[in-house]
Amino acid sequence: MSDQKVFPQSYLAMENGDLTQVQDWKLTTGNKGKQVHTQRKTGAGVVKGKVETTVTFNFVIDEDGMERNYIRFVQKGTIKQIRAKIAGGTVLTVNGMYTQCELDGPLEDATKGSCTFVGHTDDT
């Protein structure tokens, strides 16, 4: 018997399927909370701000080109939905828009890029 566990991979999906050219990704959710101080008491409490989610990812481009037109999504401010499929069957759904796309064409490596997507995460 082994006490080792399997740690499955996580995936990003958009539209009809997984984003197959994505190499790695990060999803950050924050509520912009801050400490509240009064005249008489430092650190009197906290206040919760508005919740915001940011998804960033890196991708490579194969001979068929980019699997999605991220540059156009940024230019037009197109509303999209990204789904983060993580271990245990959890799916986090983020509705928002792409705000940035960068491309990098190194001399001796694959053409690659990165994207930033901001939006609202559905309740989980």
C-alpha positions in Angstrom: 0.0 0.0 0.0 1.2 3.4 -0.9 0.4 6.6 1.0 1.2 8.7 -2.0 -1.5 10.9 -3.5 -2.0 11.9 -7.2 -2.1 15.6 -7.8 -4.0 16.2 -11.0 -3.4 19.1 -13.3 -5.8 22.1 -13.5 -7.1 23.6 -16.8 -8.5 26.8 -18.2 -11.4 26.6 -20.6 -13.2 29.2 -22.7 -16.1 28.8 -25.1 -16.3 25.2 -26.2 -13.3 23.6 -24.5 -9.9 23.7 -22.7 -7.3 26.3 -23.8 -4.8 23.8 -25.2 -1.9 26.2 -25.8 -1.9 27.5 -22.2 1.2 26.5 -20.3 0.4 27.9 -16.8 -2.2 30.1 -15.2 -3.0 32.0 -12.1 -6.4 33.0 -10.7 -6.5 35.7 -7.9 -9.6 36.7 -6.1 -9.5 39.7 -3.7 -12.1 41.8 -1.8 -10.0 45.0 -1.5 -10.7 44.9 2.3 -8.9 47.4 4.4 -8.2 48.2 8.0 -10.3 51.0 9.6 -8.9 53.3 12.2 -10.7 55.9 14.5 -9.4 58.8 16.5 -9.4 56.7 19.6 -8.5 53.3 18.4 -5.9 52.1 15.9 -7.1 49.0 14.1 -10.8 49.5 15.2 -12.0 47.0 12.6 -12.1 46.1 8.9 -14.3 47.0 5.9 -14.9 44.7 2.9 -14.5 46.2 -0.5 -15.8 45.0 -3.9 -14.7 41.5 -4.9 -12.6 41.3 -8.1 -10.9 38.3 -9.8 -7.9 38.4 -12.1 -6.8 35.5 -14.3 -3.4 35.6 -15.9 -1.9 32.9 -18.2 1.0 32.2 -20.5 0.6 30.4 -23.8 2.7 29.2 -26.8 1.6 29.5 -30.4 1.9 26.5 -32.7 2.1 26.4 -36.5 -1.7 26.8 -36.8 -1.7 30.2 -34.9 -3.3 31.4 -31.7 -6.2 29.3 -30.6 -8.2 32.4 -29.7 -7.9 36.0 -30.9 -6.8 37.4 -27.6 -5.6 40.7 -29.2 -9.0 41.4 -30.7 -10.7 40.6 -27.4 -8.6 43.3 -25.7 -9.1 45.8 -28.5 -12.9 45.4 -28.5 -13.4 44.8 -24.8 -15.4 41.7 -25.6 -17.1 40.1 -22.6 -16.1 36.5 -22.2 -16.3 33.7 -19.7 -13.3 31.7 -18.4 -13.7 28.5 -16.5 -10.9 27.2 -14.2 -11.2 23.5 -13.8 -9.4 22.4 -10.6 -8.8 19.2 -8.7 -11.8 17.6 -7.0 -14.2 18.6 -9.7 -14.4 22.3 -8.7 -15.0 24.7 -11.6 -14.6 28.5 -11.0 -16.4 30.6 -13.5 -15.2 34.1 -14.2 -17.2 36.5 -16.4 -15.3 39.6 -17.6 -12.9 40.8 -20.3 -9.3 40.6 -21.4 -7.5 43.8 -20.5 -4.0 43.0 -21.8 -2.2 40.6 -24.2 1.6 40.5 -24.7 3.5 38.5 -27.4 7.1 37.5 -27.2 9.0 36.2 -30.3 12.4 34.9 -29.0 15.1 34.0 -31.5 15.6 30.4 -30.5 12.3 29.4 -28.8 8.6 29.2 -29.5 6.5 32.3 -30.0 4.7 32.9 -26.7 2.3 35.3 -25.1 0.5 36.2 -21.9 -3.0 37.5 -21.1 -4.7 39.3 -18.3 -8.4 38.8 -17.8 -10.5 40.7 -15.1 -14.0 39.9 -14.0 -16.4 38.6 -11.4 -16.3 35.0 -10.1 -19.6 33.3 -9.7 -20.5 32.1 -6.2 -18.9 28.7 -5.6 
